[in-house]
Amino acid sequence: MASWQEFEHQAPELAGVARPLAVKASDLRRDPRMAIHVTTSAPEGDDPSSWEGDVKLAGRAVEITDREVLASFGLPGEESHLSRIELAEVVWTRVEGDEIVMDSWREGVGLRQIRRK
């Protein structure tokens, strides 16, 4: 994975555009709730259980302000932002046979599985 400096060196114009358009850090400072949804390719052929499924992570983004930690990631300048995710929920949805299966973990609740036909 490239550092920001490597990216900026290889594509300075794109890096310049990406920097002012990155308003998510400001959004997360105002409201740290976040969700990331990771999708996979559609199943091959007629077998829906060949689908790997989708995963959703939800929680809060906590900004890291320690200068040494920021420097260790090779981030440029003081206007850079780095956050860690504190998880509240993870859900994996997929198909097994003729059922939709959801493995769900929630903070304070633990792991559970839901199956629906």
N, C-alpha and C positions, 0 to 999 in steps of 0.2 A: 504494500500500500504506500502510496506517495505522501510525502509531507506537503503542507500548504506551500512551503518555499519551493519544492520541486515543481508542483503544479504551476505556481506563479511564474517560475522561471521558464517553463515550457509553453505556457499559454497566458502571457501577461494581460492581454486584452480581455480574455474571458474571466480571468481572476479579478480584474478591475470591475467588471460588471457584476460578478457574483458577490463581491464584498458589500456594496450598498444595497443590493437586493435581498440580503440575508437578514430579514426582519424577524425570523423565528426566535432569535435570542431575546429580542425585546418583548415578543409575545410571551415567551416562557418566564421572563422576569415578572411580568404582570400577572400571569396565571400559569403556574408550573405544571398543571395537568397535561398529560400527553398520552397518545396512543400511536403505536406503530403496527401496521397491518402488512404482513408478508404473504404474498400470494405465490402459488406455484403454477406450473404449466397445466393445461387441461389434460385429463386422462387420455391415454392413447387407446384407440379402438373403441369398442362398445362396453368395456369393463370400467364402470365408474370407480371401483375400488383400487384401480391402478393410479388414481389421483393421490399425490402426496399430501394434499390438504393445505389449509391456510393456518397461519399462526398470528395471533394478536397479542401484543404486549401493551399493558396500560399501567400508568403510575404517575410519578412526578419527576420532572427534570430539576436537579439541584445543580446550580452553577458552581463550578470550581474556580476559585479566585487565587489560589496559591501560585505565585509566580514561578516557583521551581517546577511545579507540576506542569504548568502551561508551557514552560520552556522545554520540558522533556518531550512534549508532543510536537515541537518545532512550529508552534503557532506564531504568526507574525504580530508584533506590536501589542499594545495594551488594549486595543479595541477588539481583540479576538475573544471568542467565547468557547468554553468547554463545559459540558454538563455530564453528570452521571445520572443514570436512571434508577430511581428507587421503585421497585416493582410493587404493584398492588394486585395485578391479575395477569395471568397467561392462559390463553385458550388455544387449543389445537383442534381444528375441525377437519374431519375427513369422512370418507365412505368406506365401510366394511360390509361386504356382501350387499344386502338390501337395506342397510341401516346407515343413518348419519350418526357419527360418533363424535362427541365433544369431550375432550379431557380438559378440565378446567381447574386451575389453582388460583385461590384467592388468599390474600394475606389475612391471617386470623381465622380462616375457614379450612384451608388445606386443599387436598386434591379430591376431586370427584369426577365421575364419568356419567355422561348422559347419552343414551341411545334412543334414536327415533326412527321409526319405519316410514 
